[in-house]
Each structure stands twice: as structure tokens, then as C-alpha cells.
Amino acid sequence: MSVKIRLSRGGAKKRPYYYIVVATSDAPRDGRYIEQIGTFDPMLKKDNPERVKLNSDRAKHWLSVGAQPTDRVARILDAASLMKRTPSNNPDKAKPKKKAQERAAAAIAAADKAAKAAAEAAG
């Protein structure tokens, strides 16, 4: 069974507070975990030193024995210089989908047709 380093949510409604925990991959998000290695408070400003508290020795240990961090935890560990995260880039995600492309092509064709009709009427 694989071991993950992930966030476990705590805090009140609309006031999130996360624990950085090491858990087996089949454990519930806010349920059973092996060890708590830090905390993350997203309500604080990004430059606040209290935003992320991390036990770096334990994080290094779990990374060395093969624990896989989730994307958000990988960002936190990268900021703490404990691991190197390669940023993902999906340029196709921002492109319009098939129907939107068809509508845009139809609009361009209609504009061309109108421009030709106006040129013939004027000429």
C-alpha cells in the first residue's frame, strides 16, 4: 500500500486549516493517518511565517522512504527546499472547445459575407 503526504482539513466552516499528514492512500481525507508533520493555514498572508509550519526532518524521512506528496504539499515542500517540483503546463486547457471554435468560424464567415455584400453595394 502506498504512503502519501497530504493535507487533512480542520477548522470551522469557511475558515479552513490544514494539517500536513502522512497517511496510507486508502485512508479517508480527514481520518486515520500515520503521522502529522506540519500545518498549513491558507487564511494567513503568503509572507506570514506562521502560514506553514513543517517538521523538515520528518518530511525528509518520509520522502526518503518513498512517500508521495500531493500537488499542494509538493508546492509547500518545494518552497521549503525539501524537494524539487516540476511545474505542470497544459496550454490546450485554455483553448476554446470544439463547439466554441465552430461558432467563431461561423461568425468570421458571416462577417466576410457581410463585408463582400457591402463592398458590392458600394462599388
N, C-alpha and C positions, 0 to 999 in steps of 0.2 A: 504494500500500500504506500502511495506517495505522500510525502510530507510537504505542506505548503506554509509559507509565511504570508499571512493575510490580515485584513482588518476585521475586527469584531465590533459591531456597533453598540454603543451605550448612549447614555444621555437621554434627555427628555424629547418630546415631540418638537420638531423644528429646531432643536438645539443639539446637533449630533456631536458625539465624542467617540473616538475610535481607540480601541486597544490593538496594538500590533502583536499578534499571537502566532505561535507555531502550532499547527493542527494537522491532523490527517485529512486527506482530501474528501473523505466521505462524512466528516463531522459537520453538524449544522453551523451556519454562519455565526450565530451568537451563542452557540452551545459549547460542547466539550472541546478543550484544547490541551495541548501538551505543556506549553509554557508561554507566559506573557513576557515579551521582550521590549515593550515600549508603549507609548501613547501618541495619539495624533489628534489635535484639536483644530478642525478647519475653521472654527469661528474666529480664531485669532488672526491678526495680520501676518502676512508671509514673512516679514522680517523679525517677528517676535520670537525670541529664543525658546519660549515656553510652548510654541506650536507643535514641535516634535521633540519628544524625549525618547531616547533609544539607548538600550544597553548594547553598545557596539561589540563587546566581547562575545556575548551570547549570539548576536546576529552573525558574526564571523563564524562561530562554531557551527550554527545550523546551515549556513551556506556551504561550509566545508564538507559537511556530511550529506549534501545533496538536496537540501530543502529548496523548493522552487518558489520565488516570490511572485505575487500577483503584480499586475502592471503598476498600480498605485504604490504598492510597497517598494517595487523596484525603483520608482522615482524617488522615494524617500531615501532608500539605501544609496542611490547614486548621488544624491545631494550630500549625504554623509560620507561620501568617498569610500564606501564599503564594496561597491560593485560597479561595473560599467554597464549602462543601459543604452542599447541602440534605439534611437527614436524611430518610430514607425511612420511611414508616409504612404498615403493612399490617394494619389492625385485623381483617380477615377471617381472617388466618392463625391467630389464637388461638381462633377459634370452633370448636366440635366439628364434625366432618364429618357427612354425611347419615345414616349408619347409627347413629352415636352419638346424634344428635338423635332418631331414631326410637325407640331404646332408652329414652331419657329420657322421651319422650312416653308410651311404653307403661308405664313404671314409674309415672308420675304417674296414668295411667288406672287401673292396678291398685290404687294407694293410695286413690284416690277410691272405687272399688268396695268395697274393704275397709272404708273408713270408713262408707259407707252401710249396709253389711250389719251392722256393729257398732252403728250408731245404731238400726236397725230391731229388732235383737235386744234392745237395752236399753230401747227405747221401747215 
